[in-house]
Every structure is written in structure tokens, then in C-alpha cells.
Amino acid sequence: RAGRPYARSVPSKHCLPKAALPDPGLVFDTLLLREKFEEHPGGISSLFFAFA
């Protein structure tokens, strides 16, 4: 119903064991690692935009 806090009340049918999950380091290197660093022209930190 609208206006109520969301909570997952249905149990998952397909639980993955922790051994089946990929290595967190591999996930980071594959998805988040950047090729090269490009400094912002105004010298603004990228965290500034994350907190905005």
C-alpha cells in the first residue's frame, strides 16, 4: 500500500551460498576500476558530487 515503509516480506526461493559469490576484489576491478585519472578542471573532489 502507498505511504507505508517498504520491507521484503517474501522469502527468497533461490538462496546463493557464499561460496558461489564472486570475489569482491574481482568485482571491483571489473566494474569500478578506472583506466586513468582525470583531475577536475576546477579542482573539485568527486566526493563533492556524491554528497550533493
N, CA, C and O atoms as CSV, one atom per row, in Angstrom:
chain,resi,resn,atom,element,x,y,z
A,1,ARG,N,N,0.834,-1.188,0.000
A,1,ARG,CA,C,0.000,0.000,0.000
A,1,ARG,C,C,0.868,1.237,0.000
A,1,ARG,O,O,1.981,1.238,0.526
A,2,ALA,N,N,0.355,2.265,-0.584
A,2,ALA,CA,C,1.112,3.510,-0.698
A,2,ALA,C,C,1.297,4.161,0.670
A,2,ALA,O,O,0.430,4.081,1.541
A,3,GLY,N,N,2.441,4.801,0.830
A,3,GLY,CA,C,2.717,5.537,2.058
A,3,GLY,C,C,3.254,4.703,3.199
A,3,GLY,O,O,3.493,5.232,4.285
A,4,ARG,N,N,3.450,3.416,2.985
A,4,ARG,CA,C,3.977,2.559,4.044
A,4,ARG,C,C,5.434,2.239,3.758
A,4,ARG,O,O,5.834,2.170,2.597
A,5,PRO,N,N,6.229,2.045,4.797
A,5,PRO,CA,C,7.637,1.705,4.565
A,5,PRO,C,C,7.758,0.345,3.878
A,5,PRO,O,O,6.971,-0.570,4.123
A,6,TYR,N,N,8.757,0.242,3.020
A,6,TYR,CA,C,8.980,-0.990,2.266
A,6,TYR,C,C,9.752,-1.988,3.117
A,6,TYR,O,O,10.735,-1.635,3.768
A,7,ALA,N,N,9.309,-3.206,3.105
A,7,ALA,CA,C,10.048,-4.290,3.749
A,7,ALA,C,C,9.846,-5.547,2.917
A,7,ALA,O,O,8.747,-5.820,2.435
A,8,ARG,N,N,10.905,-6.293,2.759
A,8,ARG,CA,C,10.788,-7.534,1.997
A,8,ARG,C,C,10.178,-8.584,2.916
A,8,ARG,O,O,10.796,-8.994,3.900
A,9,SER,N,N,8.985,-9.010,2.597
A,9,SER,CA,C,8.292,-9.972,3.450
A,9,SER,C,C,8.183,-11.354,2.801
A,9,SER,O,O,7.622,-12.272,3.399
A,10,VAL,N,N,8.710,-11.508,1.593
A,10,VAL,CA,C,8.644,-12.787,0.894
A,10,VAL,C,C,10.021,-13.434,0.938
A,10,VAL,O,O,11.004,-12.817,0.527
A,11,PRO,N,N,10.109,-14.659,1.427
A,11,PRO,CA,C,11.421,-15.314,1.459
A,11,PRO,C,C,11.912,-15.639,0.049
A,11,PRO,O,O,11.116,-15.924,-0.845
A,12,SER,N,N,13.202,-15.593,-0.133
A,12,SER,CA,C,13.797,-15.890,-1.428
A,12,SER,C,C,13.695,-17.380,-1.722
A,12,SER,O,O,13.879,-18.211,-0.833
A,13,LYS,N,N,13.399,-17.710,-2.980
A,13,LYS,CA,C,13.305,-19.116,-3.369
A,13,LYS,C,C,14.666,-19.697,-3.714
A,13,LYS,O,O,14.892,-20.896,-3.550
A,14,HIS,N,N,15.573,-18.853,-4.190
A,14,HIS,CA,C,16.871,-19.325,-4.660
A,14,HIS,C,C,17.975,-18.592,-3.909
A,14,HIS,O,O,18.462,-17.560,-4.371
A,15,CYS,N,N,18.366,-19.112,-2.771
A,15,CYS,CA,C,19.449,-18.509,-1.997
A,15,CYS,C,C,20.791,-19.001,-2.536
A,15,CYS,O,O,20.976,-20.194,-2.778
A,16,LEU,N,N,21.715,-18.072,-2.718
A,16,LEU,CA,C,23.054,-18.439,-3.169
A,16,LEU,C,C,23.954,-18.668,-1.961
A,16,LEU,O,O,23.961,-17.859,-1.033
A,17,PRO,N,N,24.702,-19.745,-1.964
A,17,PRO,CA,C,25.688,-19.907,-0.890
A,17,PRO,C,C,26.819,-18.903,-1.071
A,17,PRO,O,O,27.123,-18.500,-2.194
A,18,LYS,N,N,27.438,-18.503,0.026
A,18,LYS,CA,C,28.506,-17.501,-0.049
A,18,LYS,C,C,29.663,-17.959,-0.927
A,18,LYS,O,O,30.371,-17.134,-1.504
A,19,ALA,N,N,29.857,-19.262,-1.031
A,19,ALA,CA,C,30.944,-19.786,-1.863
A,19,ALA,C,C,30.671,-19.562,-3.351
A,19,ALA,O,O,31.606,-19.572,-4.151
A,20,ALA,N,N,29.397,-19.360,-3.738
A,20,ALA,CA,C,29.056,-19.166,-5.147
A,20,ALA,C,C,29.205,-17.715,-5.578
A,20,ALA,O,O,29.173,-17.425,-6.774
A,21,LEU,N,N,29.366,-16.802,-4.635
A,21,LEU,CA,C,29.510,-15.388,-4.971
A,21,LEU,C,C,30.919,-15.110,-5.482
A,21,LEU,O,O,31.868,-15.760,-5.043
A,22,PRO,N,N,31.077,-14.154,-6.404
A,22,PRO,CA,C,32.415,-13.846,-6.924
A,22,PRO,C,C,33.265,-13.123,-5.891
A,22,PRO,O,O,32.750,-12.573,-4.917
A,23,ASP,N,N,34.553,-13.132,-6.113
A,23,ASP,CA,C,35.492,-12.441,-5.238
A,23,ASP,C,C,35.229,-10.932,-5.300
A,23,ASP,O,O,35.167,-10.380,-6.398
A,24,PRO,N,N,35.072,-10.244,-4.159
A,24,PRO,CA,C,34.800,-8.800,-4.174
A,24,PRO,C,C,35.871,-8.001,-4.902
A,24,PRO,O,O,35.555,-7.013,-5.565
A,25,GLY,N,N,37.117,-8.404,-4.792
A,25,GLY,CA,C,38.196,-7.707,-5.486
A,25,GLY,C,C,38.055,-7.800,-6.994
A,25,GLY,O,O,38.327,-6.836,-7.710
A,26,LEU,N,N,37.632,-8.957,-7.476
A,26,LEU,CA,C,37.419,-9.138,-8.913
A,26,LEU,C,C,36.255,-8.277,-9.402
A,26,LEU,O,O,36.326,-7.691,-10.482
A,27,VAL,N,N,35.189,-8.200,-8.613
A,27,VAL,CA,C,34.043,-7.359,-8.982
A,27,VAL,C,C,34.474,-5.901,-9.056
A,27,VAL,O,O,34.119,-5.197,-10.002
A,28,PHE,N,N,35.237,-5.442,-8.065
A,28,PHE,CA,C,35.709,-4.056,-8.064
A,28,PHE,C,C,36.576,-3.780,-9.285
A,28,PHE,O,O,36.365,-2.796,-9.994
A,29,ASP,N,N,37.545,-4.646,-9.527
A,29,ASP,CA,C,38.458,-4.434,-10.655
A,29,ASP,C,C,37.731,-4.471,-11.995
A,29,ASP,O,O,38.106,-3.753,-12.922
A,30,THR,N,N,36.704,-5.294,-12.105
A,30,THR,CA,C,35.975,-5.416,-13.360
A,30,THR,C,C,35.034,-4.241,-13.599
A,30,THR,O,O,34.936,-3.751,-14.724
A,31,LEU,N,N,34.342,-3.780,-12.559
A,31,LEU,CA,C,33.294,-2.776,-12.744
A,31,LEU,C,C,33.700,-1.350,-12.385
A,31,LEU,O,O,33.257,-0.405,-13.037
A,32,LEU,N,N,34.528,-1.179,-11.369
A,32,LEU,CA,C,34.749,0.156,-10.824
A,32,LEU,C,C,36.132,0.741,-11.071
A,32,LEU,O,O,36.320,1.949,-10.930
A,33,LEU,N,N,37.087,-0.077,-11.428
A,33,LEU,CA,C,38.447,0.422,-11.605
A,33,LEU,C,C,38.530,1.283,-12.857
A,33,LEU,O,O,38.092,0.867,-13.930
A,34,ARG,N,N,39.089,2.476,-12.727
A,34,ARG,CA,C,39.175,3.369,-13.887
A,34,ARG,C,C,40.520,3.201,-14.585
A,34,ARG,O,O,41.512,2.801,-13.975
A,35,GLU,N,N,40.528,3.513,-15.866
A,35,GLU,CA,C,41.732,3.368,-16.684
A,35,GLU,C,C,42.786,4.412,-16.308
A,35,GLU,O,O,43.944,4.076,-16.061
A,36,LYS,N,N,42.369,5.684,-16.270
A,36,LYS,CA,C,43.315,6.740,-15.924
A,36,LYS,C,C,42.591,7.816,-15.129
A,36,LYS,O,O,41.368,7.933,-15.206
A,37,PHE,N,N,43.334,8.590,-14.376
A,37,PHE,CA,C,42.771,9.646,-13.545
A,37,PHE,C,C,42.762,10.955,-14.313
A,37,PHE,O,O,43.783,11.370,-14.860
A,38,GLU,N,N,41.607,11.604,-14.350
A,38,GLU,CA,C,41.484,12.923,-14.961
A,38,GLU,C,C,41.025,13.890,-13.877
A,38,GLU,O,O,39.895,13.801,-13.398
A,39,GLU,N,N,41.892,14.805,-13.494
A,39,GLU,CA,C,41.558,15.760,-12.446
A,39,GLU,C,C,40.489,16.730,-12.942
A,39,GLU,O,O,40.495,17.133,-14.105
A,40,HIS,N,N,39.569,17.098,-12.045
A,40,HIS,CA,C,38.521,18.056,-12.386
A,40,HIS,C,C,39.166,19.406,-12.667
A,40,HIS,O,O,40.059,19.818,-11.927
A,41,PRO,N,N,38.735,20.116,-13.730
A,41,PRO,CA,C,39.358,21.402,-14.073
A,41,PRO,C,C,39.296,22.425,-12.942
A,41,PRO,O,O,40.186,23.267,-12.824
A,42,GLY,N,N,38.261,22.362,-12.112
A,42,GLY,CA,C,38.134,23.311,-11.004
A,42,GLY,C,C,38.742,22.803,-9.714
A,42,GLY,O,O,38.709,23.499,-8.699
A,43,GLY,N,N,39.296,21.599,-9.736
A,43,GLY,CA,C,39.912,21.032,-8.546
A,43,GLY,C,C,38.912,20.483,-7.539
A,43,GLY,O,O,39.250,20.290,-6.371
A,44,ILE,N,N,37.675,20.228,-7.983
A,44,ILE,CA,C,36.635,19.736,-7.082
A,44,ILE,C,C,36.777,18.224,-6.927
A,44,ILE,O,O,36.999,17.505,-7.901
A,45,SER,N,N,36.645,17.756,-5.690
A,45,SER,CA,C,36.709,16.328,-5.421
A,45,SER,C,C,35.454,15.644,-5.947
A,45,SER,O,O,34.372,16.230,-5.927
A,46,SER,N,N,35.595,14.404,-6.417
A,46,SER,CA,C,34.438,13.657,-6.908
A,46,SER,C,C,33.476,13.330,-5.776
A,46,SER,O,O,32.293,13.096,-6.024
A,47,LEU,N,N,33.960,13.309,-4.533
A,47,LEU,CA,C,33.077,13.054,-3.397
A,47,LEU,C,C,32.091,14.195,-3.180
A,47,LEU,O,O,31.030,13.993,-2.589
A,48,PHE,N,N,32.429,15.386,-3.651
A,48,PHE,CA,C,31.520,16.526,-3.543
A,48,PHE,C,C,30.193,16.202,-4.219
A,48,PHE,O,O,29.130,16.523,-3.688
A,49,PHE,N,N,30.249,15.568,-5.390
A,49,PHE,CA,C,29.037,15.238,-6.134
A,49,PHE,C,C,28.305,14.063,-5.495
A,49,PHE,O,O,27.084,13.962,-5.620
A,50,ALA,N,N,29.017,13.183,-4.819
A,50,ALA,CA,C,28.378,12.053,-4.160
A,50,ALA,C,C,27.529,12.514,-2.985
A,50,ALA,O,O,26.499,11.906,-2.693
A,51,PHE,N,N,27.945,13.578,-2.304
A,51,PHE,CA,C,27.209,14.071,-1.145
A,51,PHE,C,C,26.136,15.079,-1.518
A,51,PHE,O,O,25.328,15.454,-0.668
A,52,ALA,N,N,26.106,15.524,-2.761
A,52,ALA,CA,C,25.123,16.543,-3.175
A,52,ALA,C,C,23.731,15.964,-3.277
A,52,ALA,O,O,22.787,16.680,-3.611
